[in-house]
C-alpha cells in the first residue's frame, strides 16, 4: 500500500474510533433512536440527489438498510445509552467479524480455516470475561445490546457481499447513502413509538453545540467521509490488505474514551480486551501468514 493511501486508512480508522466518543456525547441530550434517524437525514440529504441509485434490486437495498443501519445503530445507540462505555463498545462491536463468519458458514456454505476457528475461540473467551466482569459504566444490558448490534452488522455484511458479487461495479458511497435513506423512516417511526413526542421536544429544547457537533461528526465524518474513503481503498487494494487496518478502530476507541471521557476499565476487562484484539488479529492476519508460508 502506498504511503498516501496508508495515511488515508489511518485517518479513517481514527475517525471511526473517535465516532464512539461523538455518539456518547450526542446521547447525553438526545434519545438514541432519534439520534440514529437524524444521523441518516444529515448524511443522505441533499447528497442523495447527486448520487445514482445503485444497480441492485430494491429488496437487497431494503435488506441492507434494515440490517446494517436500522438494526445495528438502533441497538448500538440504545446499548450505549443504557450502560455501554464508548471504549468497550468500539471493541465489542468488532465481534461482527465472527458473527459474519458464522452466518457465512451456515448460510453461504463457506468453509472454516484454522485462523477463523482459533480467532473465534480466543475472542469468545475475551468477550465472556468482559461480559461477566461488569465494572465502571458497563451494564449487562448495554453489553448484550452491543453484541446484538454486532450481529445485525454481520447480517448486513452478508447482504452486502451478495450485492457486490451479483451487481455490476458501482460507487460504494452511493450504496452507503441510499441504504442510509432506507433507514430514516423506520428509525423515525421506532423513535416516535418508543421514545415519544416528549422525548423529541426535550431534545429540541436542550439542543446545544455539543449535541449538534456530535451529530455533524457522526453524519459527515464517520459516515460519508469514512465510508467514502474506505470504499476508495477497497477499490485500489485487495480486502486482505485494507481490512487489517480496522483492527486499530477499538484501540483508538478505547484510548480516546479514557483520555476524553475519563472512562476506565477493570483489570479483567482489560484482559478481555486484549484477548478480543488477539482473536481479531488471528482471524484477519492468520490466513495471510498461511499464504506467505505456502508461497515460500
C-alpha positions in Angstrom: 0.0 0.0 0.0 1.4 3.4 -1.0 2.2 5.8 1.9 -0.5 8.2 0.9 -3.2 5.5 0.9 -1.9 4.1 4.2 -2.3 7.6 5.7 -5.8 7.8 4.4 -6.6 4.4 6.0 -5.2 5.6 9.3 -7.3 8.8 9.1 -10.4 6.7 8.5 -9.8 4.3 11.4 -9.1 7.3 13.7 -12.3 8.9 12.6 -14.2 5.7 13.3 -12.6 5.2 16.6 -13.5 8.8 17.7 -17.0 8.2 16.4 -17.9 6.4 19.6 -16.9 9.5 21.6 -19.3 11.5 19.4 -22.1 9.0 19.9 -21.7 9.1 23.7 -21.7 12.9 23.8 -24.7 13.0 21.5 -26.7 10.6 23.6 -26.4 12.9 26.6 -29.1 15.2 25.3 -30.8 13.2 22.6 -32.8 9.9 22.6 -30.9 7.1 20.8 -33.4 6.3 18.1 -33.9 9.9 17.2 -30.1 10.4 17.1 -29.9 7.5 14.7 -32.6 8.9 12.4 -31.1 12.4 12.3 -27.7 10.9 11.6 -29.0 9.5 8.3 -31.1 12.5 7.5 -27.9 14.7 7.5 -25.8 12.0 5.8 -28.3 11.4 3.0 -29.7 14.8 2.1 -29.1 16.6 -0.1 -26.3 14.4 -1.4 -28.7 11.6 -2.4 -30.0 13.8 -5.3 -26.5 13.8 -6.8 -25.8 10.1 -6.5 -27.3 7.4 -8.8 -29.4 4.6 -7.3 -27.1 1.5 -7.1 -27.9 -1.1 -9.8 -29.3 -3.6 -7.3 -32.8 -4.9 -6.5 -34.9 -2.8 -4.1 -35.3 -5.8 -1.8 -31.5 -6.0 -1.5 -31.2 -2.3 -0.7 -34.0 -2.5 1.9 -32.4 -5.6 3.5 -29.1 -3.8 3.7 -30.7 -0.6 5.2 -32.6 -2.5 7.8 -29.8 -4.8 8.9 -26.7 -2.6 8.6 -28.3 0.7 9.6 -31.6 0.3 11.5 -30.7 -2.9 13.4 -27.0 -2.1 14.1 -27.3 1.5 15.1 -30.6 1.4 17.0 -29.2 -1.5 19.1 -25.8 0.2 19.5 -27.1 3.6 20.4 -29.6 2.2 22.9 -26.9 0.0 24.4 -24.6 2.9 24.8 -27.4 4.9 26.4 -28.3 2.3 29.0 -24.8 1.4 30.1 -22.1 0.6 27.5 -19.0 2.7 27.7 -17.8 4.2 24.4 -14.4 2.4 24.5 -15.7 -1.1 25.2 -18.5 -0.5 22.6 -15.9 0.1 20.0 -14.3 -3.2 20.9 -17.3 -5.4 21.4 -18.9 -4.2 18.1 -15.9 -5.7 16.3 -17.3 -9.1 17.1 -19.3 -8.6 13.9 -16.3 -10.3 12.2 -17.1 -13.6 13.9 -20.9 -13.3 13.6 -20.3 -12.7 9.8 -18.1 -15.8 9.7 -20.8 -17.9 11.5 -23.5 -16.7 9.1 -21.4 -17.2 6.1 -20.6 -20.8 7.1 -24.2 -21.6 7.9 -25.9 -19.7 5.1 -23.4 -19.4 2.2 -21.6 -22.7 2.8 -18.2 -21.1 3.3 -15.5 -23.1 4.9 -13.7 -22.7 8.2 -9.9 -22.1 8.2 -7.7 -22.6 11.2 -7.3 -18.9 11.8 -11.1 -18.4 11.8 -11.7 -21.0 14.4 -8.7 -20.1 16.6 -9.6 -16.4 16.4 -13.2 -17.1 17.3 -12.3 -19.1 20.4 -9.8 -16.5 21.6 -12.2 -13.6 21.1 -15.1 -15.5 22.6 -13.0 -16.0 25.8 -12.3 -12.3 25.9 -16.0 -11.4 25.3 -17.0 -13.8 28.1 -14.6 -12.1 30.5 -15.9 -8.6 29.6 -19.5 -9.7 29.8 -19.2 -11.3 33.3 -16.9 -8.7 34.7 -19.2 -5.7 35.0 -17.4 -2.5 36.1 -17.3 1.2 35.6 -20.3 2.3 33.5 -20.9 -1.1 31.8 -24.2 -3.0 32.4 -25.1 -6.4 31.2 -28.0 -4.9 29.2 -25.7 -2.5 27.4 -23.2 -5.3 26.7 -26.0 -7.6 25.3 -27.4 -4.8 23.1 -24.0 -4.1 21.7 -23.4 -7.7 20.9 -26.9 -7.7 19.2 -25.8 -4.7 17.2 -22.7 -6.6 16.0 -24.9 -9.5 14.9 -27.1 -7.1 12.9 -24.0 -5.6 11.3 -22.8 -9.1 10.3 -26.2 -9.7 8.7 -25.7 -6.5 6.7 -22.2 -7.7 5.7 -23.7 -10.9 4.2 -26.2 -8.9 2.3 -23.5 -6.5 1.0 -21.3 -9.5 0.0 -24.2 -10.9 -2.1 -24.8 -7.5 -3.6 -21.2 -6.9 -4.6 -20.9 -10.4 -6.1 -24.0 -10.1 -8.3 -24.2 -6.5 -9.2 -22.0 -4.6 -11.8 -19.4 -2.1 -10.4 -20.9 0.9 -8.7 -19.9 3.7 -6.2 -19.7 2.5 -2.6 -20.7 6.0 -1.5 -24.0 5.8 -3.4 -24.8 2.5 -1.7 -24.0 3.9 1.8 -26.2 7.0 1.1 -29.2 5.1 -0.4 -29.1 2.4 2.3 -29.0 5.1 4.8 -32.1 6.7 3.3 -33.9 3.4 3.7 -33.2 3.6 7.4 -34.7 7.1 8.1 -38.4 6.3 8.2 -38.1 3.1 10.2 -35.9 4.8 12.8 -38.2 7.8 13.0 -41.2 5.5 13.4 -39.5 3.5 16.1 -38.4 6.7 17.9 -42.0 8.1 17.8 -43.4 4.8 19.2 -40.8 4.0 21.8 -39.4 7.4 22.8 -42.4 9.6 22.1 -43.1 13.2 21.3 -42.0 14.4 24.7 -38.5 13.0 24.2 -38.4 14.8 20.8 -39.5 18.1 22.4 -36.9 17.7 25.2 -34.1 17.0 22.7 -35.1 20.2 20.8 -35.2 22.3 24.0 -31.9 21.1 25.2 -30.2 21.3 21.8 -26.7 22.7 22.2 -23.4 22.9 20.4 -22.1 19.6 21.8 -25.1 17.6 20.5 -25.1 19.4 17.2 -21.3 18.9 16.7 -21.7 15.2 17.6 -24.5 14.7 15.1 -22.4 16.5 12.4 -19.4 14.4 13.2 -21.4 11.1 13.1 -23.2 12.0 9.8 -20.5 13.7 7.8 -17.2 12.4 9.1 -17.9 8.9 10.3 -20.5 8.1 7.7 -19.9 10.0 4.4 -16.1 10.7 4.6 -15.3 7.5 6.4 -17.1 5.1 4.2 -16.3 7.1 1.1 -12.5 6.9 1.7 -12.7 3.3 2.8 -14.5 2.4 -0.4 -11.7 4.1 -2.4 -9.1 2.0 -0.6 -11.1 -1.2 -1.3 -11.3 -0.3 -5.0 -7.5 0.1 -5.1 -6.3 -2.8 -3.0 -7.5 -6.3 -2.0 -9.7 -6.6 1.1 -6.9 -8.6 2.7 -4.6 -5.6 2.5 -7.2 -3.0 3.7 -9.2 -4.9 6.4 -6.3 -5.3 8.9 -6.4 -1.5 9.4 -9.8 -1.9 11.0 -8.1 -3.6 14.0 -7.0 -0.1 15.0 -10.6 1.2 15.5 -11.1 -0.3 19.0 -7.6 0.8 20.0 -8.5 4.4 19.1 -11.9 4.0 20.7 -10.6 2.6 24.0 -7.7 5.0 24.3 -9.7 8.1 23.4 -12.6 7.2 25.7 -10.1 7.0 28.6 -8.5 10.4 27.7 -11.5 12.4 26.6 -14.4 10.9 28.6 -12.5 9.7 31.7 -13.8 6.1 31.2 -12.0 3.3 33.0 -11.9 -0.4 32.6 -11.1 -3.1 35.2 -8.1 -5.3 35.1 -10.2 -8.2 33.9 -12.0 -6.1 31.3 -8.5 -5.1 30.1 -7.5 -8.8 29.8 -10.7 -9.5 27.9 -10.0 -6.6 25.5 -6.5 -8.0 24.8 -8.0 -11.4 24.1 -10.6 -10.0 21.8 -8.0 -8.0 19.9 -5.8 -11.0 19.7 -8.6 -13.1 18.3 -9.4 -10.4 15.7 -5.8 -10.3 14.7 -5.6 -14.1 14.3 -8.8 -14.1 12.3 -7.7 -11.3 9.9 -4.0 -11.9 9.7 -3.7 -15.7 10.1 -4.8 -16.5 6.6 -2.3 -14.1 5.1 0.5 -15.8 7.0 -0.6 -19.2 5.7 -0.5 -17.8 2.1 3.0 -16.4 2.7 4.3 -19.7 4.0 2.8 -21.7 1.1 4.5 -19.3 -1.4 7.8 -19.9 0.3 
